[in-house]
Amino acid sequence: MNPIEDEMALRELMARYIDAVNRDDADTWINTWAEDGTWNLMGEPVTGRANILALWQQMMASFEFALMLPSSHLFTVNG
Protein backbone atom coordinates (compact mmCIF):
# COMPACT_ATOMS: atom_id res chain seq x y z
CA MET A 1 0.00 0.00 0.00
CA ASN A 2 1.09 3.56 -0.46
CA PRO A 3 0.81 6.33 2.18
CA ILE A 4 -2.51 7.62 0.78
CA GLU A 5 -4.03 4.14 0.79
CA ASP A 6 -2.71 3.59 4.33
CA GLU A 7 -4.31 6.80 5.55
CA MET A 8 -7.62 6.03 3.85
CA ALA A 9 -7.64 2.54 5.42
CA LEU A 10 -7.05 4.05 8.87
CA ARG A 11 -9.79 6.62 8.37
CA GLU A 12 -12.21 3.90 7.26
CA LEU A 13 -11.31 1.77 10.28
CA MET A 14 -11.91 4.71 12.60
CA ALA A 15 -15.25 5.45 10.90
CA ARG A 16 -16.40 1.82 11.30
CA TYR A 17 -15.34 1.84 14.98
CA ILE A 18 -17.22 5.06 15.75
CA ASP A 19 -20.31 4.04 13.79
CA ALA A 20 -20.44 0.70 15.61
CA VAL A 21 -20.24 2.45 18.99
CA ASN A 22 -23.03 4.85 18.03
CA ARG A 23 -25.26 1.98 16.85
CA ASP A 24 -24.30 -0.30 19.79
CA ASP A 25 -23.24 -2.91 17.22
CA ALA A 26 -20.94 -5.28 19.09
CA ASP A 27 -20.16 -7.51 16.10
CA THR A 28 -18.99 -4.65 13.89
CA TRP A 29 -17.14 -2.97 16.76
CA ILE A 30 -15.12 -6.03 17.78
CA ASN A 31 -14.21 -6.70 14.16
CA THR A 32 -12.24 -3.44 14.16
CA TRP A 33 -9.82 -5.10 16.62
CA ALA A 34 -6.92 -7.46 15.91
CA GLU A 35 -7.24 -10.93 17.46
CA ASP A 36 -4.35 -10.14 19.81
CA GLY A 37 -5.24 -6.48 20.32
CA THR A 38 -4.94 -4.73 23.67
CA TRP A 39 -7.43 -2.12 24.86
CA ASN A 40 -6.06 0.13 27.58
CA LEU A 41 -9.18 1.45 29.25
CA MET A 42 -8.54 3.84 32.11
CA GLY A 43 -5.08 2.38 32.73
CA GLU A 44 -6.23 -1.24 32.72
CA PRO A 45 -4.99 -3.23 29.70
CA VAL A 46 -7.30 -5.94 28.37
CA THR A 47 -5.94 -8.29 25.70
CA GLY A 48 -7.72 -10.50 23.16
CA ARG A 49 -10.96 -9.98 21.27
CA ALA A 50 -13.10 -12.05 23.63
CA ASN A 51 -11.92 -10.13 26.70
CA ILE A 52 -12.15 -6.76 24.93
CA LEU A 53 -15.69 -7.51 23.76
CA ALA A 54 -16.80 -8.61 27.23
CA LEU A 55 -15.50 -5.38 28.74
CA TRP A 56 -17.07 -3.26 25.98
CA GLN A 57 -20.46 -4.92 26.49
CA GLN A 58 -20.18 -4.35 30.24
CA MET A 59 -19.32 -0.68 29.72
CA MET A 60 -22.01 -0.09 27.09
CA ALA A 61 -24.68 -1.65 29.29
CA SER A 62 -24.29 1.27 31.68
CA PHE A 63 -25.27 3.84 29.02
CA GLU A 64 -28.77 4.63 27.84
CA PHE A 65 -27.20 5.75 24.57
CA ALA A 66 -23.74 6.58 23.30
CA LEU A 67 -22.53 9.22 20.89
CA MET A 68 -18.93 9.08 19.78
CA LEU A 69 -17.59 11.79 17.50
CA PRO A 70 -14.24 11.70 15.71
CA SER A 71 -11.79 14.36 16.74
CA SER A 72 -9.19 16.03 14.62
CA HIS A 73 -6.54 13.50 13.85
CA LEU A 74 -3.37 12.93 11.90
CA PHE A 75 -1.88 9.57 10.99
CA THR A 76 1.78 8.79 10.58
CA VAL A 77 2.51 5.42 9.06
CA ASN A 78 6.01 4.03 9.57
CA GLY A 79 7.32 0.87 7.96
Buried (B, 14 or more C-beta within 10 A) or exposed (E): EEEEEEBEEEEEEBEBBBBBBBEBEBEBBBEBBEEEBEBEEEEEEBEBBEBBBEBBEEEBEEEEEEEEEEEEEEEEEEE
